[in-house]
Amino acid sequence: MSELRFTEDHEWLRVETDGSVTVGITAYAQQALGDVVYVQLPELQHYDQASEASTVESVKAASGVYMPLAGEIVAVNEQLAEQPELVNEQPLGAGWFFRFVPDQPDAVADLLDQDAYDRLLNASVDA
């Protein structure tokens, strides 16, 4: 599965060829935050689904980045410590936060696909 999946918390997920899952925040989320000035990266450990793994701070606010599924974080984007602006500049690329190995890999497919995420965004704009 190469397409992105999304959460209602505006995180994106991409399954890598080794089975790990890369997580970042969406373009919508980084625009809502404004200029990112600091990223607290998670520890390399197991996290439960919906637990806060990372924190991103901007000129406007601080926000948590949550585990979309239970799993073991196996890599973090160390580049964000020195260049937090990558979250704004390349939210779906170099601005990724962490990679994890999900406890239940098949559960990734149950998250929002692009169409469902677009509907979520449109519903929040209409509300």
PyRosetta script that sets phi, psi and omega in degrees:
from pyrosetta import init, pose_from_sequence

init()
pose = pose_from_sequence("MSELRFTEDHEWLRVETDGSVTVGITAYAQQALGDVVYVQLPELQHYDQASEASTVESVKAASGVYMPLAGEIVAVNEQLAEQPELVNEQPLGAGWFFRFVPDQPDAVADLLDQDAYDRLLNASVDA")
pose.set_psi(1, 113.1)
pose.set_omega(1, -176.9)
pose.set_phi(2, -101.8)
pose.set_psi(2, -18.3)
pose.set_omega(2, -178.0)
pose.set_phi(3, -73.5)
pose.set_psi(3, 158.4)
pose.set_omega(3, -179.7)
pose.set_phi(4, -77.0)
pose.set_psi(4, 152.7)
pose.set_omega(4, 170.1)
pose.set_phi(5, -120.0)
pose.set_psi(5, 160.3)
pose.set_omega(5, -173.9)
pose.set_phi(6, -136.9)
pose.set_psi(6, 158.4)
pose.set_omega(6, 173.4)
pose.set_phi(7, -113.0)
pose.set_psi(7, 164.9)
pose.set_omega(7, 176.4)
pose.set_phi(8, -70.0)
pose.set_psi(8, -13.3)
pose.set_omega(8, 176.2)
pose.set_phi(9, -88.5)
pose.set_psi(9, 9.4)
pose.set_omega(9, 175.8)
pose.set_phi(10, 69.3)
pose.set_psi(10, 38.5)
pose.set_omega(10, 170.6)
pose.set_phi(11, -105.4)
pose.set_psi(11, 147.5)
pose.set_omega(11, 174.7)
pose.set_phi(12, -110.5)
pose.set_psi(12, 153.3)
pose.set_omega(12, 179.6)
pose.set_phi(13, -133.4)
pose.set_psi(13, 141.0)
pose.set_omega(13, 175.3)
pose.set_phi(14, -134.1)
pose.set_psi(14, 124.7)
pose.set_omega(14, 177.3)
pose.set_phi(15, -79.1)
pose.set_psi(15, 127.0)
pose.set_omega(15, 179.9)
pose.set_phi(16, -89.7)
pose.set_psi(16, 167.4)
pose.set_omega(16, -176.8)
pose.set_phi(17, -63.1)
pose.set_psi(17, -25.9)
pose.set_omega(17, 179.6)
pose.set_phi(18, -86.1)
pose.set_psi(18, 2.2)
pose.set_omega(18, 179.6)
pose.set_phi(19, 92.5)
pose.set_psi(19, -10.8)
pose.set_omega(19, 175.9)
pose.set_phi(20, -74.1)
pose.set_psi(20, 165.0)
pose.set_omega(20, -177.4)
pose.set_phi(21, -124.7)
pose.set_psi(21, 124.7)
pose.set_omega(21, 177.5)
pose.set_phi(22, -89.3)
pose.set_psi(22, 138.3)
pose.set_omega(22, -177.7)
pose.set_phi(23, -126.1)
pose.set_psi(23, 137.5)
pose.set_omega(23, 172.9)
pose.set_phi(24, -147.8)
pose.set_psi(24, -176.1)
pose.set_omega(24, 175.2)
pose.set_phi(25, -104.3)
pose.set_psi(25, 152.8)
pose.set_omega(25, -174.4)
pose.set_phi(26, -75.4)
pose.set_psi(26, 166.4)
pose.set_omega(26, 175.9)
pose.set_phi(27, -58.6)
pose.set_psi(27, -39.0)
pose.set_omega(27, 177.8)
pose.set_phi(28, -59.2)
pose.set_psi(28, -46.2)
pose.set_omega(28, -177.9)
pose.set_phi(29, -64.5)
pose.set_psi(29, -44.4)
pose.set_omega(29, -178.1)
pose.set_phi(30, -69.0)
pose.set_psi(30, -31.5)
pose.set_omega(30, 176.3)
pose.set_phi(31, -67.5)
pose.set_psi(31, -40.0)
pose.set_omega(31, 179.4)
pose.set_phi(32, -65.3)
pose.set_psi(32, -35.7)
pose.set_omega(32, -179.8)
pose.set_phi(33, -73.1)
pose.set_psi(33, -35.1)
pose.set_omega(33, -173.2)
pose.set_phi(34, 88.5)
pose.set_psi(34, -160.2)
pose.set_omega(34, -175.5)
pose.set_phi(35, -65.5)
pose.set_psi(35, 117.2)
pose.set_omega(35, 179.4)
pose.set_phi(36, -76.5)
pose.set_psi(36, 130.6)
pose.set_omega(36, -177.2)
pose.set_phi(37, -116.6)
pose.set_psi(37, -14.3)
pose.set_omega(37, -178.3)
pose.set_phi(38, -159.5)
pose.set_psi(38, 140.4)
pose.set_omega(38, 174.3)
pose.set_phi(39, -128.8)
pose.set_psi(39, 122.7)
pose.set_omega(39, 172.4)
pose.set_phi(40, -92.2)
pose.set_psi(40, 114.0)
pose.set_omega(40, -177.1)
pose.set_phi(41, -83.0)
pose.set_psi(41, 151.6)
pose.set_omega(41, -177.9)
pose.set_phi(42, -76.8)
pose.set_psi(42, 165.0)
pose.set_omega(42, 172.5)
pose.set_phi(43, -78.3)
pose.set_psi(43, 153.8)
pose.set_omega(43, 175.1)
pose.set_phi(44, -81.0)
pose.set_psi(44, 92.2)
pose.set_omega(44, -177.4)
pose.set_phi(45, -160.1)
pose.set_psi(45, 178.8)
pose.set_omega(45, 178.2)
pose.set_phi(46, -83.0)
pose.set_psi(46, 139.1)
pose.set_omega(46, 175.5)
pose.set_phi(47, -128.1)
pose.set_psi(47, 146.7)
pose.set_omega(47, 173.9)
pose.set_phi(48, -80.9)
pose.set_psi(48, 157.1)
pose.set_omega(48, 176.5)
pose.set_phi(49, -58.1)
pose.set_psi(49, 138.9)
pose.set_omega(49, 176.8)
pose.set_phi(50, 74.8)
pose.set_psi(50, 1.8)
pose.set_omega(50, 176.0)
pose.set_phi(51, -80.5)
pose.set_psi(51, 150.7)
pose.set_omega(51, -179.1)
pose.set_phi(52, -74.4)
pose.set_psi(52, 121.9)
pose.set_omega(52, -178.7)
pose.set_phi(53, -102.3)
pose.set_psi(53, -30.3)
pose.set_omega(53, -173.1)
pose.set_phi(54, -146.8)
pose.set_psi(54, 163.4)
pose.set_omega(54, 175.9)
pose.set_phi(55, -131.2)
pose.set_psi(55, 139.4)
pose.set_omega(55, 176.1)
pose.set_phi(56, -122.2)
pose.set_psi(56, 131.9)
pose.set_omega(56, 179.7)
pose.set_phi(57, -116.5)
pose.set_psi(57, 138.4)
pose.set_omega(57, 178.3)
pose.set_phi(58, -127.1)
pose.set_psi(58, -179.0)
pose.set_omega(58, 177.1)
pose.set_phi(59, -66.8)
pose.set_psi(59, -19.5)
pose.set_omega(59, -178.3)
pose.set_phi(60, -95.9)
pose.set_psi(60, -41.1)
pose.set_omega(60, -170.0)
pose.set_phi(61, -164.6)
pose.set_psi(61, 172.0)
pose.set_omega(61, 170.5)
pose.set_phi(62, -113.0)
pose.set_psi(62, 145.1)
pose.set_omega(62, -177.7)
pose.set_phi(63, -145.0)
pose.set_psi(63, 146.5)
pose.set_omega(63, 177.4)
pose.set_phi(64, -82.7)
pose.set_psi(64, 151.6)
pose.set_omega(64, 169.6)
pose.set_phi(65, -113.4)
pose.set_psi(65, 120.4)
pose.set_omega(65, -170.0)
pose.set_phi(66, -103.3)
pose.set_psi(66, 152.5)
pose.set_omega(66, 176.2)
pose.set_phi(67, -69.4)
pose.set_psi(67, 119.2)
pose.set_omega(67, -179.2)
pose.set_phi(68, -70.7)
pose.set_psi(68, -26.5)
pose.set_omega(68, 178.5)
pose.set_phi(69, -147.3)
pose.set_psi(69, 158.1)
pose.set_omega(69, 175.6)
pose.set_phi(70, -67.0)
pose.set_psi(70, 141.3)
pose.set_omega(70, 178.5)
pose.set_phi(71, 171.9)
pose.set_psi(71, 177.4)
pose.set_omega(71, -177.4)
pose.set_phi(72, -99.1)
pose.set_psi(72, 121.0)
pose.set_omega(72, 174.7)
pose.set_phi(73, -74.9)
pose.set_psi(73, 126.3)
pose.set_omega(73, -175.3)
pose.set_phi(74, -113.9)
pose.set_psi(74, -12.1)
pose.set_omega(74, 179.3)
pose.set_phi(75, -156.9)
pose.set_psi(75, 148.2)
pose.set_omega(75, 173.9)
pose.set_phi(76, -127.6)
pose.set_psi(76, 155.4)
pose.set_omega(76, -179.7)
pose.set_phi(77, -86.3)
pose.set_psi(77, 87.6)
pose.set_omega(77, -177.5)
pose.set_phi(78, -58.6)
pose.set_psi(78, -24.7)
pose.set_omega(78, -179.0)
pose.set_phi(79, -60.0)
pose.set_psi(79, -28.4)
pose.set_omega(79, -178.4)
pose.set_phi(80, -68.1)
pose.set_psi(80, -23.6)
pose.set_omega(80, 178.4)
pose.set_phi(81, -62.9)
pose.set_psi(81, -38.9)
pose.set_omega(81, -179.9)
pose.set_phi(82, -94.4)
pose.set_psi(82, -26.1)
pose.set_omega(82, -175.8)
pose.set_phi(83, -132.0)
pose.set_psi(83, 66.8)
pose.set_omega(83, -179.4)
pose.set_phi(84, -61.9)
pose.set_psi(84, -21.0)
pose.set_omega(84, -179.9)
pose.set_phi(85, -64.3)
pose.set_psi(85, -15.7)
pose.set_omega(85, 176.1)
pose.set_phi(86, -59.0)
pose.set_psi(86, -27.9)
pose.set_omega(86, 177.6)
pose.set_phi(87, -61.5)
pose.set_psi(87, -39.4)
pose.set_omega(87, 177.6)
pose.set_phi(88, -77.6)
pose.set_psi(88, -41.1)
pose.set_omega(88, -173.4)
pose.set_phi(89, -74.7)
pose.set_psi(89, -38.3)
pose.set_omega(89, -176.0)
pose.set_phi(90, -141.3)
pose.set_psi(90, 64.9)
pose.set_omega(90, -174.5)
pose.set_phi(91, -60.4)
pose.set_psi(91, -30.2)
pose.set_omega(91, -179.4)
pose.set_phi(92, -99.3)
pose.set_psi(92, 9.5)
pose.set_omega(92, -178.2)
pose.set_phi(93, -131.7)
pose.set_psi(93, -110.4)
pose.set_omega(93, -175.4)
pose.set_phi(94, -64.7)
pose.set_psi(94, -11.7)
pose.set_omega(94, 179.6)
pose.set_phi(95, -88.7)
pose.set_psi(95, 16.6)
pose.set_omega(95, 178.4)
pose.set_phi(96, -64.3)
pose.set_psi(96, 157.4)
pose.set_omega(96, -175.9)
pose.set_phi(97, -101.0)
pose.set_psi(97, -53.4)
pose.set_omega(97, -175.7)
pose.set_phi(98, -155.9)
pose.set_psi(98, 164.7)
pose.set_omega(98, 173.4)
pose.set_phi(99, -120.0)
pose.set_psi(99, 141.9)
pose.set_omega(99, 178.3)
pose.set_phi(100, -140.0)
pose.set_psi(100, 160.2)
pose.set_omega(100, 174.5)
pose.set_phi(101, -105.5)
pose.set_psi(101, 112.3)
pose.set_omega(101, -176.5)
pose.set_phi(102, -70.2)
pose.set_psi(102, 145.5)
pose.set_omega(102, 175.3)
pose.set_phi(103, -62.1)
pose.set_psi(103, -36.4)
pose.set_omega(103, 179.0)
pose.set_phi(104, -125.8)
pose.set_psi(104, 90.2)
pose.set_omega(104, -175.3)
pose.set_phi(105, -56.4)
pose.set_psi(105, -32.6)
pose.set_omega(105, -178.7)
pose.set_phi(106, -67.2)
pose.set_psi(106, -19.4)
pose.set_omega(106, -177.7)
pose.set_phi(107, -67.4)
pose.set_psi(107, -20.4)
pose.set_omega(107, 178.6)
pose.set_phi(108, -58.5)
pose.set_psi(108, -38.8)
pose.set_omega(108, -178.3)
pose.set_phi(109, -65.4)
pose.set_psi(109, -18.4)
pose.set_omega(109, -179.9)
pose.set_phi(110, -82.2)
pose.set_psi(110, -10.9)
pose.set_omega(110, 179.1)
pose.set_phi(111, -76.5)
pose.set_psi(111, 172.4)
pose.set_omega(111, -176.4)
pose.set_phi(112, -64.3)
pose.set_psi(112, 134.7)
pose.set_omega(112, 170.7)
pose.set_phi(113, -87.9)
pose.set_psi(113, 179.8)
pose.set_omega(113, -175.6)
pose.set_phi(114, -58.0)
pose.set_psi(114, -44.2)
pose.set_omega(114, -179.2)
pose.set_phi(115, -62.6)
pose.set_psi(115, -44.2)
pose.set_omega(115, 179.6)
pose.set_phi(116, -65.5)
pose.set_psi(116, -38.4)
pose.set_omega(116, 178.6)
pose.set_phi(117, -66.5)
pose.set_psi(117, -41.7)
pose.set_omega(117, 177.8)
pose.set_phi(118, -60.7)
pose.set_psi(118, -39.6)
pose.set_omega(118, 177.2)
pose.set_phi(119, -63.7)
pose.set_psi(119, -40.0)
pose.set_omega(119, 177.8)
pose.set_phi(120, -60.0)
pose.set_psi(120, -46.5)
pose.set_omega(120, 180.0)
pose.set_phi(121, -63.1)
pose.set_psi(121, -43.7)
pose.set_omega(121, -179.4)
pose.set_phi(122, -64.7)
pose.set_psi(122, -37.7)
pose.set_omega(122, 178.9)
pose.set_phi(123, -66.2)
pose.set_psi(123, -37.4)
pose.set_omega(123, -179.6)
pose.set_phi(124, -72.5)
pose.set_psi(124, -30.8)
pose.set_omega(124, 177.8)
pose.set_phi(125, -71.9)
pose.set_psi(125, -37.8)
pose.set_omega(125, -178.1)
pose.set_phi(126, -75.8)
pose.set_psi(126, -20.0)
pose.set_omega(126, -174.3)
pose.set_phi(127, -72.0)
pose.dump_pdb("model.pdb")
